[in-house]
Amino acid sequence: MKKVFIIIPVLILITLFFLIFFGKNKKSEAGYLTALVERGDISIMVTATGSLEAVTMVQVGSQVSGTISALYADFNDQVKKGQVIAQLDPTFLKAQVSQAQADLEKAKASFDLSNKEYERSLTLFEKNLISESEKDLSLTNKELALAQLKSVQAALDRAKTNLDYATIVSPIDGVVISRNVDVGQTVAASLSAPTLFTIAKDLIQMQIKTSVDEADIGKIKEGQEVIFTVDAYPEQSFKGTVRQIRLLPQVVQNVVSYDVIIEVTNPDLLLKPGMTANVTILVDSREDIIKVPSGALRFSPPMKGKESLAGGAEAGNKARSSSPPNTGSFNPQPPGSKRANQTTLWILNQQEKPEPVSVKIGISDGTFTQVIADNLKEGDKVITGQKGSGNSSSNQQVNPFAPQFGGGRR
């Protein structure tokens, strides 16, 4: 009798243990993390950092040495082409012009004398009063005097030009963004022309010079849309367009990159030269397509029972082939592209069982991937992981080229 009382509780405990253990295993085997097949947009973007600068920047220097006697332009001043912006002390240069003029008058007098002597020698030679060598000597003296006259004339022209250079004028219409001299400062132009001013041609039209890594440069094309922000206006976005991809490589610590020039319109003059721009380049996009979380393409069911799941794949696909074909807008990828490869996506069928579906992969932004399959439709449940495994894909990526892109201020 005692044995009966002992056996019954033991059997009850064993039964409860098996029910709890196998029930938990069965539940864990059937527990999958899923996401819905969506219809929407996907954009592929390349990010970079660059600096704003004027399209045309002119450094105004001095071609002659001297002391700054007056300044007629300062920082942020608007100037016109030909406008006087600085003046060097012309005293020494005027003295050089006066000296050259005196030398010219002396040379003219010498030439006139040589010319008269030559004419006189011709008359005497015709009367056989002088020899031919004396006549030739007279001609030579005349030609030397003429050469001296031309040389002195050139020196006078040079002195006048240097005097003109003492007046510094703006070569373009623009705005002064840098002034490097003050009144009374001496500039020396003996070796190179010193920079007095830096003038930006037009700050309404600006550009961003950014550097793109060699791994991404193949995606960049002229004419692509760009959106960027600057630290001065963190809540505001600006638009631009890729204008040029420069071929000269930049190598820094064995990392190769290429300069990309982005043209920017700055009608409100909010953007200033030197600002740091955080650039996002729209490489590619698809609208109104079928997409799934990228993690769903990496999911594979456990090995246990996988053969039976795979064995029913053909029947499952045939059963689903009666659904309407997907008409998402997709541009086929070039042959041999990895994005055009076929892969298997696992979904939950009506019986809540995993079922494989063969799909073609389109573009991907890392979070979502475009898929193309006739037997896959919006609203289907795709498996992204298994409960308890920690394998899921729920991260969302902010797309700056979303509909609010058009509302951003340029």
VOGU-3710 file (C-alpha; in Angstrom, 3 decimals, decimal comma):
1> mkkvfiiipv> 0,000/0,000/0,000  2,858/2,324/0,846  4,427/1,563/-2,531  1,253/2,704/-4,271  1,285/5,990/-2,398  4,910/6,501/-3,378  4,547/5,519/-7,068  1,517/7,737/-7,763  3,241/11,042/-6,821  6,352/10,008/-8,751
11> lilitlffli> 4,286/9,300/-11,883  2,539/12,637/-11,508  5,880/14,485/-11,246  7,295/12,631/-14,260  4,177/13,452/-16,298  4,334/17,140/-15,360  8,050/17,261/-16,222  7,514/15,816/-19,709  4,518/18,082/-20,347  6,449/21,207/-19,329
21> ffgknkksea> 9,684/20,254/-21,110  8,237/19,082/-24,424  5,541/21,749/-24,393  8,191/24,463/-24,027  10,306/22,966/-26,818  7,303/22,742/-29,098  6,384/26,313/-28,331  9,950/27,555/-28,949  10,109/25,662/-32,226  6,902/27,319/-33,416
31> gyltalverg> 7,843/30,828/-32,185  9,062/32,999/-35,059  9,648/36,712/-35,341  7,864/38,080/-38,400  7,461/41,302/-40,343  4,946/42,275/-42,982  5,825/42,595/-46,651  5,454/46,312/-47,391  5,016/48,516/-50,406  7,021/51,719/-50,335
41> disimvtatg> 10,183/53,521/-51,407  13,882/52,702/-51,024  16,764/55,133/-51,424  20,491/54,358/-51,531  22,669/57,157/-50,186  26,358/58,001/-49,796  27,335/60,328/-46,954  30,378/62,573/-46,810  31,695/65,757/-45,238  32,914/68,811/-47,122
51> sleavtmvqv> 33,302/72,571/-46,930  31,472/75,389/-48,653  33,399/77,749/-50,875  32,745/80,345/-53,541  32,733/79,113/-57,130  35,259/81,779/-58,147  37,776/83,179/-55,678  40,289/85,809/-56,840  43,359/86,881/-54,863  44,212/90,490/-55,640
61> gsqvsgtisa> 47,891/91,360/-55,308  50,368/94,103/-56,140  52,821/93,905/-59,035  54,962/96,748/-57,675  56,521/97,429/-54,300  55,469/100,348/-52,193  53,648/101,601/-49,128  49,869/101,425/-48,803  48,684/105,022/-48,739  44,913/104,432/-48,840
71> lyadfndqvk> 42,337/101,619/-48,662  38,939/101,921/-50,324  37,475/98,484/-49,539  37,078/96,432/-46,403  35,698/93,053/-45,304  32,253/92,162/-46,753  32,221/95,164/-49,115  30,571/94,690/-52,486  32,910/95,821/-55,278  32,587/96,212/-59,028
81> kgqviaqldp> 35,078/95,333/-61,739  37,561/98,205/-62,184  36,697/99,829/-58,839  39,684/101,264/-56,937  40,167/99,315/-53,721  43,676/100,410/-52,618  46,397/102,911/-53,477  50,177/102,616/-53,131  52,295/105,703/-52,500  53,173/106,818/-56,093
91> tflkaqvsqa> 55,993/109,261/-55,234  58,873/107,001/-56,223  57,041/105,688/-59,278  56,286/109,216/-60,499  59,978/110,056/-60,184  60,814/107,052/-62,352  58,360/108,292/-64,989  59,940/111,780/-64,962  63,432/110,272/-65,320  62,276/108,123/-68,237
101> qadlekakas> 60,736/111,125/-69,950  63,996/113,063/-69,643  65,941/110,119/-71,051  63,495/110,002/-73,953  64,026/113,658/-74,809  67,793/113,151/-74,694  67,502/110,122/-76,975  65,355/112,062/-79,437  67,938/114,851/-79,603  70,737/112,353/-80,171
111> fdlsnkeyer> 68,737/110,673/-82,941  68,016/113,999/-84,669  71,728/114,860/-84,627  72,710/111,459/-86,017  70,092/111,754/-88,731  71,375/115,182/-89,841  74,970/113,939/-89,884  73,925/111,015/-92,027  72,140/113,263/-94,531  75,191/115,526/-94,658
121> sltlfeknli> 77,488/112,549/-95,268  75,317/111,452/-98,202  75,745/114,873/-99,845  79,520/114,838/-99,351  79,762/111,264/-100,585  77,918/112,174/-103,803  80,525/114,920/-104,376  83,325/112,428/-103,640  84,448/114,506/-100,679  84,321/111,595/-98,177
131> sesekdlslt> 84,936/107,908/-98,460  82,296/105,204/-98,447  83,430/103,960/-95,038  82,784/107,388/-93,520  79,301/107,341/-95,030  78,636/103,851/-93,550  79,867/105,004/-90,162  77,393/107,871/-90,263  74,563/105,412/-91,109  75,561/103,173/-88,234
141> nkelalaqlk> 75,486/106,068/-85,778  71,985/106,941/-86,947  70,721/103,356/-86,455  72,278/103,161/-82,975  70,587/106,414/-82,014  67,244/105,048/-83,267  67,655/101,867/-81,199  68,509/103,930/-78,129  65,388/106,011/-78,730  63,202/102,887/-78,849
151> svqaaldrak> 64,809/101,517/-75,689  64,189/104,715/-73,758  60,592/104,818/-75,046  60,043/101,272/-73,714  61,490/102,272/-70,342  59,056/105,193/-70,195  56,123/102,905/-71,017  57,235/100,509/-68,280  57,497/103,310/-65,739  54,010/104,555/-66,627
161> tnldyativs> 52,643/101,012/-66,303  54,219/100,619/-62,868  52,634/103,912/-61,876  49,268/102,574/-62,990  49,879/99,409/-60,923  50,128/101,610/-57,841  46,353/101,946/-58,080  44,820/98,565/-57,104  41,469/97,834/-58,751  39,035/94,937/-58,428
171> pidgvvisrn> 39,329/92,469/-61,325  35,764/91,120/-60,907  32,368/91,949/-59,471  32,109/90,357/-56,043  32,442/90,678/-52,294  35,634/91,205/-50,284  36,071/88,253/-47,939  39,670/88,966/-46,910  41,867/92,043/-46,474  45,518/91,386/-45,605
181> vdvgqtvaas> 47,015/94,895/-45,449  46,566/98,162/-43,575  47,405/101,761/-44,389  51,127/102,405/-43,930  52,124/98,804/-44,540  54,902/98,184/-47,051  54,443/95,508/-49,671  57,392/93,956/-51,503  56,754/92,490/-54,940  60,350/91,586/-55,761
191> lsaptlftia> 59,859/87,791/-55,523  56,096/87,254/-55,787  52,963/89,357/-55,837  51,721/89,746/-52,250  48,004/89,123/-51,704  46,181/92,253/-50,588  42,538/91,170/-50,930  40,560/88,014/-51,593  37,358/88,599/-53,540  34,587/86,043/-54,066
201> kdliqmqikt> 32,820/86,502/-57,359  29,286/85,534/-56,299  28,072/84,036/-53,018  24,629/83,336/-54,486  26,205/80,496/-56,451  28,463/78,409/-54,220  29,928/74,934/-54,203  30,829/72,185/-51,767  34,140/70,404/-52,095  33,773/67,003/-50,474
211> svdeadigki> 35,836/63,831/-50,438  34,300/60,443/-51,293  35,989/57,142/-50,511  37,083/54,971/-53,443  34,618/52,270/-52,336  31,704/54,649/-53,011  33,031/56,810/-55,846  31,724/54,363/-58,463  28,169/55,126/-57,324  28,509/58,881/-57,779
221> kegqeviftv> 27,364/60,407/-61,074  27,080/63,984/-62,284  23,593/65,399/-61,837  22,689/63,352/-58,755  20,625/65,084/-56,078  22,314/66,112/-52,847  20,918/67,195/-49,510  23,154/68,650/-46,827  23,114/70,407/-43,480  25,468/72,865/-41,800
231> daypeqsfkg> 26,144/73,308/-38,102  24,946/76,923/-38,216  21,404/75,782/-39,129  21,050/72,262/-37,683  17,276/72,116/-38,208  17,407/73,213/-41,836  18,374/71,218/-44,914  19,721/72,544/-48,206  19,784/71,075/-51,704  22,507/70,739/-54,306
241> tvrqirllpq> 23,596/68,798/-57,374  26,755/66,859/-58,158  28,602/68,941/-60,767  32,032/67,342/-61,095  34,001/64,268/-60,024  37,688/65,117/-60,091  40,069/62,432/-61,298  43,055/63,341/-59,130  43,176/60,843/-56,218  43,815/62,007/-52,666
251> vvqnvvsydv> 45,784/59,516/-50,552  45,774/59,986/-46,765  47,195/57,163/-44,616  46,802/54,716/-47,521  43,115/55,630/-47,909  42,241/56,722/-51,450  39,465/59,239/-52,017  38,323/61,590/-54,770  37,074/65,170/-54,655  33,436/65,651/-55,625
261> iievtnpdll> 32,182/69,168/-56,388  28,549/69,933/-55,561  26,922/73,099/-56,860  24,682/74,961/-54,421  22,305/77,903/-54,775  22,419/80,391/-51,900  19,726/83,008/-52,643  19,302/84,086/-49,004  23,081/84,228/-48,388  22,684/81,992/-45,339
271> lkpgmtanvt> 25,623/79,837/-46,380  29,087/81,266/-45,906  32,513/80,199/-47,221  34,272/77,701/-44,998  31,156/76,199/-43,397  31,284/72,438/-42,833  28,614/70,589/-44,816  27,308/67,141/-43,906  26,439/65,787/-47,336  24,074/62,997/-48,342
281> ilvdsredii> 24,138/62,042/-52,034  21,120/60,217/-53,468  22,673/57,398/-55,490  19,580/55,414/-56,486  15,944/55,120/-55,506  12,839/53,052/-56,251  9,288/54,153/-55,621  6,211/52,050/-54,878  8,010/48,715/-54,762  7,662/45,577/-52,639
291> kvpsgalrfs> 10,225/45,532/-49,841  11,092/43,401/-46,833  13,457/43,883/-43,884  16,970/42,905/-44,961  17,191/40,575/-41,967  14,511/38,369/-43,529  16,893/37,512/-46,380  19,470/36,277/-43,891  17,070/34,012/-41,984  17,331/30,254/-42,350
301> ppmkgkesla> 15,166/27,819/-40,311  16,834/25,400/-37,851  18,354/22,234/-39,297  15,841/20,080/-37,397  12,889/19,540/-39,656  14,435/21,642/-42,377  14,296/18,800/-44,875  10,564/18,407/-44,389  10,136/22,186/-44,816  12,191/22,157/-47,976
311> ggaeagnkar> 10,282/19,131/-49,236  7,072/21,117/-49,107  8,539/24,167/-50,824  7,471/23,133/-54,297  3,913/22,467/-53,224  3,813/25,732/-51,272  5,046/27,761/-54,227  2,518/26,127/-56,555  -0,255/26,883/-54,109  0,783/30,542/-53,937
321> sssppntgsf> 1,315/30,944/-57,678  -2,412/31,504/-58,130  -2,144/34,920/-56,399  -1,968/38,046/-58,643  1,541/38,892/-59,901  3,491/41,712/-58,285  3,492/44,836/-60,429  5,972/46,868/-58,385  8,060/49,330/-60,410  11,478/47,697/-60,740
331> npqppgskra> 14,280/48,472/-63,100  16,242/45,272/-63,812  19,865/45,262/-62,675  22,649/44,593/-65,186  23,544/40,944/-65,812  25,994/39,616/-63,296  24,984/42,143/-60,645  24,724/40,688/-57,158  21,422/42,468/-56,665  19,900/40,484/-59,502
341> nqttlwilnq> 20,625/37,121/-57,790  17,879/34,754/-56,743  17,511/33,879/-53,073  15,038/32,204/-50,739  12,720/34,103/-48,417  10,843/32,284/-45,645  7,240/33,258/-44,911  4,499/32,009/-42,623  1,677/30,423/-44,588  -1,968/30,279/-43,575
351> qekpepvsvk> -1,231/27,312/-41,325  1,448/29,411/-39,534  4,116/27,116/-40,939  7,421/28,301/-42,500  7,327/28,186/-46,268  10,175/29,098/-48,656  9,609/31,534/-51,522  12,104/32,138/-54,319  12,613/35,877/-54,885  14,848/38,178/-56,913
361> igisdgtftq> 16,697/40,863/-54,955  16,544/44,501/-56,065  18,179/47,508/-54,434  18,797/47,737/-50,698  19,487/50,557/-48,269  20,757/48,161/-45,616  17,501/48,207/-43,632  15,007/47,230/-46,345  15,554/45,305/-49,564  13,455/45,257/-52,701
371> viadnlkegd> 12,205/41,802/-53,668  10,476/40,642/-56,833  8,347/37,494/-56,866  5,058/36,669/-58,559  3,878/34,664/-55,537  4,677/37,300/-52,904  2,289/40,126/-52,106  1,920/43,030/-49,739  0,816/41,963/-46,275  2,494/38,540/-46,278
381> kvitgqkgsg> 4,413/37,639/-43,129  8,138/37,111/-43,664  10,237/35,436/-40,992  13,060/37,618/-39,668  14,199/35,402/-36,792  13,231/32,915/-34,137  12,008/33,866/-30,698  14,694/33,591/-28,081  17,536/33,674/-30,634  17,915/37,468/-30,585
391> nsssnqqvnp> 18,068/37,466/-34,394  15,740/40,123/-35,697  15,782/43,242/-37,825  13,775/46,143/-36,458  16,063/49,122/-37,008  14,611/51,976/-38,977  16,718/54,291/-41,135  15,870/57,967/-41,521  15,738/58,898/-45,194  16,482/62,588/-45,808
401> fapqfgggrr> 15,129/62,189/-49,368  11,664/61,337/-48,041  8,710/63,598/-49,059  9,921/66,326/-46,697  12,923/66,760/-49,044  10,879/69,011/-51,247  9,905/71,129/-48,297  13,493/71,832/-47,258  14,733/75,315/-47,811  17,356/75,782/-50,404
//
